Amino acid sequence: MPQPKPAAGRPRDRQIDGAITAATRELLAERGYARLTVDAVAARAGIGKAAIYRRFATKQEMIFAATVHDMQEPPPPDSGTLRGDLAAVCRTIAAQLGAAPPDVLHGLLADLHADSRLGARFTGTFIEREQFVLGEVLARAVARGELAAAPDTATVHALLIGPVFFWLLILSGDQDAVEALSATTADAVANALAAGAAP
């Protein structure tokens, strides 16, 4: 199973990480996605821009890490079953996406589609990390004998995230319903995998 890329450079200062996250969230609330700048985050956090660019290559990465998840996203604790593990992953995804301001998700998607290099970078960092987490969950299921072989991780990723994304970004659905939707989604995916209906 591929391992996520290790972080480059010296160990990060968690106090600076926290200052960047706090400043990003505050400025998003004040200005919105489109008007947020790295300069403004650096000034609000009381640090130099270089400290931000040592952590994130782009504004979009900084925003995603502050509002959804960073590159340290861990696999869930082993629940003992594929169904339980998938439910935990889907619950985390739903909580993260549901907590992000709607304009952030729309703005990020627009930027990623407008710039192929940015999209590739995003896939190689955050999406790769999410699929690493799912890969760990699927490997556990194979080791337990719940699955004969690991299914395609990207397909499982899409099955779990797709309904939550569609609910929040396309339907503008009630965020209070996201938790129940995530439980239904995880259950459906677990059933499909157990029946061999997903590749």
N, C-alpha and C positions, 0 to 999 in steps of 0.2 A: 504494500500500500504506500503511495507517495506521501512523504512527510511535508508539512508546510515549510516554506522557506524560513530559515532562521533570520532573526533581526540582525542587521548589519551594524557595525560600529560599537561604541562603548555602551555599557548598561544605561538605561534611561532613568532620569530622576523623576520619581513618582510625584513629587511636589509640583514639578513643572508640568507633568502630564495632567495633573488635576487642575492646575491653573488654566491650561489651554482648553480643557473640556468645559470648565465653568464659564470662561470668557466666551467661548463659541456658543454655548446655550443661551447666555444672557443676550448676546448681540443678535442671535437669530430671533429671539422673542421681541427685541426692540426694532430691528431693521428688516427682518425677513431674509430669505435665502439669497435673493438676487443682489442685495445691497451689502451683504457681509463680505469683508475683505480680510486677508491675512494680516495686513498692517493694523487693522482695527483690533483684531484678536490679540496680536502681540502687545499693542498698547494697553489694552484692558487687562491682560494677564501680567503686565509688568516685566516682559521678557523681550529679547531680540527676535527678529524674524528668523534668524538662523536656527534658533532652538526649535521652531515649528518645522522648518524644512529639513532638519535632521530626523524628524519623525514622520513627516508626510510630504510626499512629492507634490501634492496639489491641494488646493483649497477644498476640493470635493472629498478627498480622502480624510482631511481633518474634520469636515462636517459629518461624514458618515461615522467616523470613529466616535465622535462626541454624541451623536444622536441615536445610533443603532448599535453597533458593536465594534470593538477594536480587533487587532490581530491576535489577542490573547484568548479569544473565545474558546472555552474548553468543552470537551465532550461532556454530556450529562453523567452523573453517577450511574453506575450499572444497576438497573432496576430488577434485573433477573429475567426480563422478557423483552422481545423485540417491540411488542405493543407498548410496554411501559417506557422504553427508551425513545421510541418515536414520539410518543405523547409528550415527553419532556422536551425534546428538540422543538417540536411544533409549538409548544407552549411558550418557549423562550423566543422563538421567531415572532410569534404573534405579539408578545409583550413588547419586544423591541420595535417592531414596525408600528404597532399601535401607539407607542409613546412618541414617535418622531412626528414633528409638525408636518401636516400635509404638504405645505409648499416646499419643504425640504425634499421629500420623496419625489415630487413632480420635478423639481429643479434638477435633482441629481440625475434622474432618468433622461431628461432633456439634454443635459450636458454630456452624458455618456454616449448617447446616440449621435450627438453632433460631432464628436471627436473620437475617431477610431482608436487613436493611441491612448486616450484617456480610458476608453472602454476596455482595451486590452489590459491596461495597468490594473484597473478595477477587478477584472476577472482573475488576474494573476495574484491578487492580494486577498481581498475580502471574500470573493466567491470561492477561491481555492480553500480558504480557511473553513468556510461553511461546509464545503464538500469533504474536507478532511474530517470534520466532526461527524458527519453522516457516515463516512467510510468506517470510522471506528465503531459506530453503532451497528452497522451491517456486519462487520467482522465478528462482533460479539455474537450475533444471531447465528452465524455460520458455525462458530465454535460451540455454541450450545446445541446445535443440531436442529434449530428452528428453520433454517434455510439450507438447501443443498449446496447452493453457491451464492456468492454475493451478487445482487442485481446491479445494474448500471447506476452508479451513484448520482450522476447528473439527472437521470430520469426521476429517481426518488426525491432529489432536491426540488425539482420542478413540481412534482406532485404535492409535496408538503407546503411549499411557499406559494404556489400559484393561486390557490383559493383565497389566501389571506391578502396577497397583493391585489387581486382583482376586487375583493370586497372594499379595501381601503382606497385604492387609487382610481378604480373605474366606477364602482357603484357609489363611492363616498358613503359607505355603510356606517352604521352606528358602531363606534369603537367599543361600546359596552358588550357588543355581541361577538367580539373577536375571540374571546376565550372559549366560548361554546363552539364557534366555528373551528377553532384549532383542534379541539377534542374530537369533533366529528371527522375532520380531515385526517388526523393521525390514525383514527380507528379504521377508516376506509382504506388508507394506504397499507396498514398492517394486514388487513384482510386480503387485499390484492396480492401482497407479497407472499403471504402464507399459502394462498391458492395458486401461486405461480402465474398470476395474471399480469404482472409487471415484468418488463425485461430485466 
